[in-house]
Amino acid sequence: MYGKICILLFISYTCLVTADPVSFIKKCKWDDGKCNKESSQAALKIFAAGIPEYNVGVIDPLTIEYVDASSPNMKLIVTDVVVTGLSNCEVKKVQRFEDSSKIIVKLLCAAELKGKYDMKGQLFVIPIEGNGPLYAKVPKIQITAEVDLNVKSKDGNDHWLVKAWRHTFELKDKSTVKFENLFPDNEFLRTSTNELIAQNGNDVIIEIGSNLIKALVGKVVENIKNFFLAVPIKDLSL
């Protein structure tokens, strides 16, 4: 009996020390685009749910308390932002560079955003102002992020270090944007402006939503940065 227990303990120990520390990551070679894409897609839902042991916060729902999304023609402050749907993004492309200097990721996502806004300025060269609840539904947005990397030694292992990043986005379907309580003292302006926004949802996002989208992408990149600092390259890549 004692011998059987020892054998079971040995087997358990062996499984623990040989197990992949990040089992949800399928390791790929740098130039295997198909493998990198499939691996990223498989890991997306786990990553989106948050991984506290790797200092990765929840990104579906993604919450941001405050964003200054102002532009030269518009003061726009957005607070209490909650974005849902990012765990269902489709990974369209993952490109890694042999020298670990860069990763390019392309995602196709559908997302909904709720929050509060405080706005005053010009939209499509017409005056606009108000504050209250904000809602947006984006059925198809393609986001491409280009992440510059360094390699950093930590605890005897090499890690990817996010040095800088850039992004672009493209709206692939008609979006819905609603600002409640526009022109609270002028029903005519409120009605006409709401109609204009309803007819031009994509143009509204492009005109005044770019800084907000940048803040959302930045939140995701921050979690990726934390993940790379916690997990060495040898556990992420062949």
C-alpha positions as CSV (number, residue, x, y, z in Angstrom):
1,M,0.0,0.0,0.0
2,Y,2.8,2.4,1.0
3,G,4.6,1.6,-2.3
4,K,1.5,2.4,-4.3
5,I,1.1,5.8,-2.5
6,C,4.7,6.6,-3.3
7,I,4.2,5.8,-6.9
8,L,1.1,8.0,-7.1
9,L,2.9,10.9,-5.4
10,F,5.8,10.5,-7.8
11,I,3.5,10.5,-10.8
12,S,1.7,13.6,-9.5
13,Y,4.9,15.4,-8.9
14,T,6.2,14.5,-12.3
15,C,3.1,15.8,-14.0
16,L,3.3,19.1,-12.0
17,V,6.9,19.8,-12.8
18,T,6.6,18.9,-16.5
19,A,3.2,20.6,-17.1
20,D,3.2,23.6,-19.3
21,P,2.8,26.6,-16.9
22,V,0.5,28.3,-19.4
23,S,-1.4,25.3,-20.8
24,F,-3.9,27.4,-22.7
25,I,-1.1,28.7,-24.9
26,K,-0.1,26.6,-27.9
27,K,3.5,27.5,-28.6
28,C,4.3,28.3,-32.3
29,K,7.3,29.2,-34.3
30,W,7.7,32.9,-35.2
31,D,6.9,32.4,-38.9
32,D,4.0,30.0,-38.5
33,G,1.2,32.5,-39.1
34,K,-1.6,29.8,-39.1
35,C,-0.4,28.4,-35.7
36,N,0.0,31.8,-34.2
37,K,-3.5,32.8,-35.3
38,E,-5.1,29.6,-34.0
39,S,-3.2,29.8,-30.7
40,S,-4.3,33.4,-30.2
41,Q,-8.0,32.5,-31.0
42,A,-8.0,29.6,-28.6
43,A,-6.5,31.7,-25.8
44,L,-8.7,34.8,-26.3
45,K,-11.7,33.8,-24.1
46,I,-9.4,32.8,-21.2
47,F,-7.4,36.0,-21.5
48,A,-10.6,38.1,-21.7
49,A,-11.9,36.6,-18.5
50,G,-8.8,37.8,-16.6
51,I,-5.8,35.8,-15.3
52,P,-5.1,37.2,-11.8
53,E,-1.9,35.1,-11.3
54,Y,-0.4,36.8,-14.4
55,N,-1.7,40.3,-13.5
56,V,-4.2,40.2,-16.3
57,G,-7.4,42.0,-15.6
58,V,-10.9,41.2,-17.0
59,I,-11.4,42.7,-20.5
60,D,-14.9,41.4,-21.1
61,P,-16.5,43.4,-19.7
62,L,-13.8,46.0,-20.1
63,T,-14.3,48.9,-17.7
64,I,-12.7,52.4,-17.7
65,E,-13.6,55.0,-15.2
66,Y,-12.5,58.1,-17.1
67,V,-11.5,59.0,-20.7
68,D,-10.7,62.4,-22.0
69,A,-11.8,61.9,-25.6
70,S,-11.6,65.6,-26.5
71,S,-10.5,66.8,-30.0
72,P,-9.6,70.3,-31.2
73,N,-13.3,70.9,-32.0
74,M,-14.9,69.0,-29.1
75,K,-14.6,68.7,-25.4
76,L,-15.7,65.1,-24.6
77,I,-15.3,63.5,-21.3
78,V,-16.5,59.9,-21.0
79,T,-16.9,58.2,-17.6
80,D,-18.0,54.8,-16.2
81,V,-17.3,53.1,-19.5
82,V,-18.3,49.4,-19.8
83,V,-17.5,47.6,-23.1
84,T,-18.8,44.1,-23.7
85,G,-18.2,41.5,-26.5
86,L,-14.4,41.5,-26.8
87,S,-14.1,37.9,-25.8
88,N,-15.9,37.0,-29.1
89,C,-13.5,38.8,-31.3
90,E,-12.2,36.9,-34.4
91,V,-8.5,36.8,-34.8
92,K,-7.8,37.6,-38.4
93,K,-4.0,37.7,-38.3
94,V,-1.0,37.4,-36.0
95,Q,2.4,38.2,-37.4
96,R,5.5,37.9,-35.3
97,F,9.1,39.0,-36.3
98,E,12.0,36.6,-36.0
99,D,14.0,39.0,-33.8
100,S,11.1,39.5,-31.4
101,S,11.0,43.2,-32.3
102,K,7.3,43.4,-33.2
103,I,4.0,41.7,-33.2
104,I,1.1,42.7,-35.4
105,V,-2.4,41.5,-34.5
106,K,-5.6,42.1,-36.5
107,L,-9.0,41.5,-34.8
108,L,-12.6,41.6,-36.1
109,C,-14.9,42.5,-33.1
110,A,-18.5,43.3,-32.3
111,A,-18.9,45.4,-29.2
112,E,-21.4,47.4,-27.1
113,L,-20.4,50.4,-25.0
114,K,-22.3,52.0,-22.2
115,G,-21.2,55.0,-20.1
116,K,-21.7,58.7,-19.3
117,Y,-20.6,61.7,-21.3
118,D,-20.1,65.4,-21.0
119,M,-19.8,67.1,-24.3
120,K,-19.6,70.5,-25.9
121,G,-18.2,71.6,-29.2
122,Q,-18.8,70.9,-32.9
123,L,-19.9,67.8,-34.6
124,F,-19.9,67.9,-38.5
125,V,-19.3,71.7,-38.1
126,I,-22.6,72.1,-36.2
127,P,-22.8,73.0,-32.4
128,I,-23.5,70.1,-30.0
129,E,-23.7,69.9,-26.2
130,G,-25.1,67.8,-23.5
131,N,-24.4,65.3,-20.7
132,G,-25.9,62.0,-19.7
133,P,-26.0,58.3,-20.6
134,L,-24.0,57.2,-23.7
135,Y,-24.7,54.0,-25.7
136,A,-22.9,52.6,-28.8
137,K,-23.2,49.4,-30.7
138,V,-20.5,48.5,-33.2
139,P,-21.4,45.2,-35.0
140,K,-18.1,45.0,-36.9
141,I,-14.9,46.9,-36.1
142,Q,-11.6,45.7,-37.4
143,I,-8.7,46.7,-35.2
144,T,-5.0,46.3,-36.2
145,A,-2.5,46.8,-33.4
146,E,1.3,46.9,-34.0
147,V,3.3,46.3,-30.9
148,D,7.0,47.1,-30.6
149,L,8.9,44.8,-28.3
150,N,12.2,44.5,-26.5
151,V,13.6,41.4,-24.8
152,K,14.2,41.8,-21.1
153,S,15.9,39.3,-18.8
154,K,14.1,38.7,-15.5
155,D,14.6,35.9,-13.0
156,G,17.0,34.1,-15.3
157,N,14.5,34.1,-18.2
158,D,13.9,36.3,-21.3
159,H,10.6,38.2,-21.4
160,W,8.9,40.3,-24.1
161,L,8.7,43.9,-23.0
162,V,6.1,46.1,-24.7
163,K,8.0,49.2,-25.8
164,A,5.4,51.1,-27.8
165,W,2.2,50.4,-29.8
166,R,0.1,51.9,-32.5
167,H,-3.4,51.0,-33.8
168,T,-5.8,51.6,-36.6
169,F,-9.5,50.7,-36.9
170,E,-12.0,50.3,-39.7
171,L,-15.8,50.1,-39.3
172,K,-17.2,47.2,-41.4
173,D,-20.9,47.7,-40.7
174,K,-23.3,50.3,-39.6
175,S,-22.9,51.4,-36.0
176,T,-25.4,52.8,-33.6
177,V,-24.6,55.8,-31.3
178,K,-27.0,57.4,-28.8
179,F,-26.3,60.4,-26.6
180,E,-29.2,60.9,-24.1
181,N,-30.0,64.4,-22.9
182,L,-28.5,66.4,-25.8
183,F,-29.6,70.1,-25.6
184,P,-31.8,69.6,-22.5
185,D,-33.4,73.0,-22.9
186,N,-34.0,72.9,-26.7
187,E,-36.3,70.1,-28.0
188,F,-35.9,71.1,-31.6
189,L,-32.1,70.9,-31.5
190,R,-32.2,67.7,-29.5
191,T,-34.5,65.9,-32.0
192,S,-32.7,67.1,-35.1
193,T,-29.3,66.3,-33.7
194,N,-30.4,62.8,-32.6
195,E,-31.7,62.1,-36.1
196,L,-28.4,63.3,-37.6
197,I,-26.4,61.0,-35.2
198,A,-28.8,58.0,-35.9
199,Q,-28.2,58.3,-39.6
200,N,-24.4,58.7,-39.4
201,G,-23.3,56.4,-36.6
202,N,-20.0,55.4,-38.3
203,D,-19.1,59.0,-39.1
204,V,-19.8,60.0,-35.5
205,I,-17.4,57.3,-34.2
206,I,-14.7,58.4,-36.7
207,E,-15.3,62.1,-35.9
208,I,-15.3,62.0,-32.1
209,G,-14.7,58.4,-31.0
210,S,-11.1,57.8,-32.0
211,N,-9.6,58.8,-28.7
212,L,-12.0,56.6,-26.8
213,I,-11.2,53.6,-29.0
214,K,-7.5,54.3,-28.4
215,A,-8.1,54.3,-24.7
216,L,-9.9,50.9,-24.9
217,V,-7.1,49.4,-27.0
218,G,-4.5,50.8,-24.6
219,K,-6.3,49.0,-21.7
220,V,-6.0,45.7,-23.6
221,V,-2.3,46.3,-24.5
222,E,-1.6,47.1,-20.8
223,N,-2.9,43.6,-19.9
224,I,-0.8,42.0,-22.6
225,K,2.2,43.9,-21.3
226,N,1.6,42.5,-17.8
227,F,1.2,39.0,-19.2
228,F,4.5,39.1,-21.1
229,L,6.3,40.4,-17.9
230,A,4.8,37.4,-15.9
231,V,5.4,34.7,-18.5
232,P,8.8,34.0,-20.1
233,I,9.2,33.7,-23.9
234,K,10.1,30.1,-23.6
235,D,6.6,29.3,-22.4
236,L,5.0,31.3,-25.2
237,S,7.0,30.5,-28.3
238,L,9.0,27.7,-29.9
